[in-house]
Amino acid sequence: MAVLFIDLDRFREVNDSFGHRIGDALLMKAAKRLSNCVRETDAVARLGGDEFTIILNGINNQSCVEAIIQTILLMSFPRKIVFQG
């Protein structure tokens, strides 16, 4: 098993600049992107604020954990999150 802790940098700026409605939408999109990077047997949870935890079940190999981390870094957050309306 592996446990990952993720904190979204500068999230407070989003809430302060655009309001909590947009901040909440950003958190939901971030959670969806994180969920799309892991297996169905893994768990993604929001701890509070802008902090997420991912539990990777049944992983005994460090290279598998590193591959998932790379997927998260490359696929989740370099892309812009666009809001409509």
MODELLER restraints for C-alpha pairs under 7 A, 6 or more apart:
rsr = mdl.restraints
at = mdl.atoms
rsr.add(forms.Gaussian(group=physical.xy_distance, feature=features.Distance(at['CA:1:A'], at['CA:56:A']), mean=5.56, stdev=0.5))
rsr.add(forms.Gaussian(group=physical.xy_distance, feature=features.Distance(at['CA:1:A'], at['CA:57:A']), mean=4.83, stdev=0.5))
rsr.add(forms.Gaussian(group=physical.xy_distance, feature=features.Distance(at['CA:1:A'], at['CA:58:A']), mean=5.25, stdev=0.5))
rsr.add(forms.Gaussian(group=physical.xy_distance, feature=features.Distance(at['CA:1:A'], at['CA:59:A']), mean=5.00, stdev=0.5))
rsr.add(forms.Gaussian(group=physical.xy_distance, feature=features.Distance(at['CA:1:A'], at['CA:60:A']), mean=6.45, stdev=0.5))
rsr.add(forms.Gaussian(group=physical.xy_distance, feature=features.Distance(at['CA:2:A'], at['CA:55:A']), mean=5.93, stdev=0.5))
rsr.add(forms.Gaussian(group=physical.xy_distance, feature=features.Distance(at['CA:2:A'], at['CA:56:A']), mean=5.05, stdev=0.5))
rsr.add(forms.Gaussian(group=physical.xy_distance, feature=features.Distance(at['CA:2:A'], at['CA:57:A']), mean=6.81, stdev=0.5))
rsr.add(forms.Gaussian(group=physical.xy_distance, feature=features.Distance(at['CA:2:A'], at['CA:59:A']), mean=6.70, stdev=0.5))
rsr.add(forms.Gaussian(group=physical.xy_distance, feature=features.Distance(at['CA:3:A'], at['CA:53:A']), mean=6.93, stdev=0.5))
rsr.add(forms.Gaussian(group=physical.xy_distance, feature=features.Distance(at['CA:3:A'], at['CA:54:A']), mean=5.72, stdev=0.5))
rsr.add(forms.Gaussian(group=physical.xy_distance, feature=features.Distance(at['CA:3:A'], at['CA:55:A']), mean=4.67, stdev=0.5))
rsr.add(forms.Gaussian(group=physical.xy_distance, feature=features.Distance(at['CA:3:A'], at['CA:56:A']), mean=6.23, stdev=0.5))
rsr.add(forms.Gaussian(group=physical.xy_distance, feature=features.Distance(at['CA:4:A'], at['CA:53:A']), mean=5.56, stdev=0.5))
rsr.add(forms.Gaussian(group=physical.xy_distance, feature=features.Distance(at['CA:4:A'], at['CA:54:A']), mean=5.02, stdev=0.5))
rsr.add(forms.Gaussian(group=physical.xy_distance, feature=features.Distance(at['CA:4:A'], at['CA:55:A']), mean=6.49, stdev=0.5))
rsr.add(forms.Gaussian(group=physical.xy_distance, feature=features.Distance(at['CA:5:A'], at['CA:52:A']), mean=5.93, stdev=0.5))
rsr.add(forms.Gaussian(group=physical.xy_distance, feature=features.Distance(at['CA:5:A'], at['CA:53:A']), mean=4.68, stdev=0.5))
rsr.add(forms.Gaussian(group=physical.xy_distance, feature=features.Distance(at['CA:5:A'], at['CA:54:A']), mean=6.60, stdev=0.5))
rsr.add(forms.Gaussian(group=physical.xy_distance, feature=features.Distance(at['CA:6:A'], at['CA:51:A']), mean=5.67, stdev=0.5))
rsr.add(forms.Gaussian(group=physical.xy_distance, feature=features.Distance(at['CA:6:A'], at['CA:52:A']), mean=5.03, stdev=0.5))
rsr.add(forms.Gaussian(group=physical.xy_distance, feature=features.Distance(at['CA:6:A'], at['CA:53:A']), mean=6.15, stdev=0.5))
rsr.add(forms.Gaussian(group=physical.xy_distance, feature=features.Distance(at['CA:7:A'], at['CA:50:A']), mean=5.71, stdev=0.5))
rsr.add(forms.Gaussian(group=physical.xy_distance, feature=features.Distance(at['CA:7:A'], at['CA:51:A']), mean=4.53, stdev=0.5))
rsr.add(forms.Gaussian(group=physical.xy_distance, feature=features.Distance(at['CA:7:A'], at['CA:52:A']), mean=6.37, stdev=0.5))
rsr.add(forms.Gaussian(group=physical.xy_distance, feature=features.Distance(at['CA:8:A'], at['CA:50:A']), mean=5.43, stdev=0.5))
rsr.add(forms.Gaussian(group=physical.xy_distance, feature=features.Distance(at['CA:8:A'], at['CA:51:A']), mean=6.61, stdev=0.5))
rsr.add(forms.Gaussian(group=physical.xy_distance, feature=features.Distance(at['CA:11:A'], at['CA:50:A']), mean=6.52, stdev=0.5))
rsr.add(forms.Gaussian(group=physical.xy_distance, feature=features.Distance(at['CA:14:A'], at['CA:23:A']), mean=5.95, stdev=0.5))
rsr.add(forms.Gaussian(group=physical.xy_distance, feature=features.Distance(at['CA:15:A'], at['CA:23:A']), mean=5.15, stdev=0.5))
rsr.add(forms.Gaussian(group=physical.xy_distance, feature=features.Distance(at['CA:33:A'], at['CA:76:A']), mean=5.42, stdev=0.5))
rsr.add(forms.Gaussian(group=physical.xy_distance, feature=features.Distance(at['CA:34:A'], at['CA:72:A']), mean=6.58, stdev=0.5))
rsr.add(forms.Gaussian(group=physical.xy_distance, feature=features.Distance(at['CA:34:A'], at['CA:76:A']), mean=6.48, stdev=0.5))
rsr.add(forms.Gaussian(group=physical.xy_distance, feature=features.Distance(at['CA:35:A'], at['CA:44:A']), mean=6.18, stdev=0.5))
rsr.add(forms.Gaussian(group=physical.xy_distance, feature=features.Distance(at['CA:37:A'], at['CA:71:A']), mean=6.30, stdev=0.5))
rsr.add(forms.Gaussian(group=physical.xy_distance, feature=features.Distance(at['CA:37:A'], at['CA:72:A']), mean=5.87, stdev=0.5))
rsr.add(forms.Gaussian(group=physical.xy_distance, feature=features.Distance(at['CA:38:A'], at['CA:68:A']), mean=6.86, stdev=0.5))
rsr.add(forms.Gaussian(group=physical.xy_distance, feature=features.Distance(at['CA:41:A'], at['CA:57:A']), mean=6.46, stdev=0.5))
rsr.add(forms.Gaussian(group=physical.xy_distance, feature=features.Distance(at['CA:42:A'], at['CA:55:A']), mean=5.63, stdev=0.5))
rsr.add(forms.Gaussian(group=physical.xy_distance, feature=features.Distance(at['CA:42:A'], at['CA:56:A']), mean=4.85, stdev=0.5))
rsr.add(forms.Gaussian(group=physical.xy_distance, feature=features.Distance(at['CA:42:A'], at['CA:57:A']), mean=5.52, stdev=0.5))
rsr.add(forms.Gaussian(group=physical.xy_distance, feature=features.Distance(at['CA:43:A'], at['CA:54:A']), mean=5.54, stdev=0.5))
rsr.add(forms.Gaussian(group=physical.xy_distance, feature=features.Distance(at['CA:43:A'], at['CA:55:A']), mean=5.07, stdev=0.5))
rsr.add(forms.Gaussian(group=physical.xy_distance, feature=features.Distance(at['CA:43:A'], at['CA:56:A']), mean=6.79, stdev=0.5))
rsr.add(forms.Gaussian(group=physical.xy_distance, feature=features.Distance(at['CA:44:A'], at['CA:53:A']), mean=5.86, stdev=0.5))
rsr.add(forms.Gaussian(group=physical.xy_distance, feature=features.Distance(at['CA:44:A'], at['CA:54:A']), mean=4.51, stdev=0.5))
rsr.add(forms.Gaussian(group=physical.xy_distance, feature=features.Distance(at['CA:44:A'], at['CA:55:A']), mean=6.58, stdev=0.5))
rsr.add(forms.Gaussian(group=physical.xy_distance, feature=features.Distance(at['CA:45:A'], at['CA:52:A']), mean=5.58, stdev=0.5))
rsr.add(forms.Gaussian(group=physical.xy_distance, feature=features.Distance(at['CA:45:A'], at['CA:53:A']), mean=5.29, stdev=0.5))
rsr.add(forms.Gaussian(group=physical.xy_distance, feature=features.Distance(at['CA:45:A'], at['CA:54:A']), mean=6.39, stdev=0.5))
rsr.add(forms.Gaussian(group=physical.xy_distance, feature=features.Distance(at['CA:46:A'], at['CA:52:A']), mean=4.29, stdev=0.5))
rsr.add(forms.Gaussian(group=physical.xy_distance, feature=features.Distance(at['CA:46:A'], at['CA:53:A']), mean=6.28, stdev=0.5))
rsr.add(forms.Gaussian(group=physical.xy_distance, feature=features.Distance(at['CA:47:A'], at['CA:53:A']), mean=6.72, stdev=0.5))
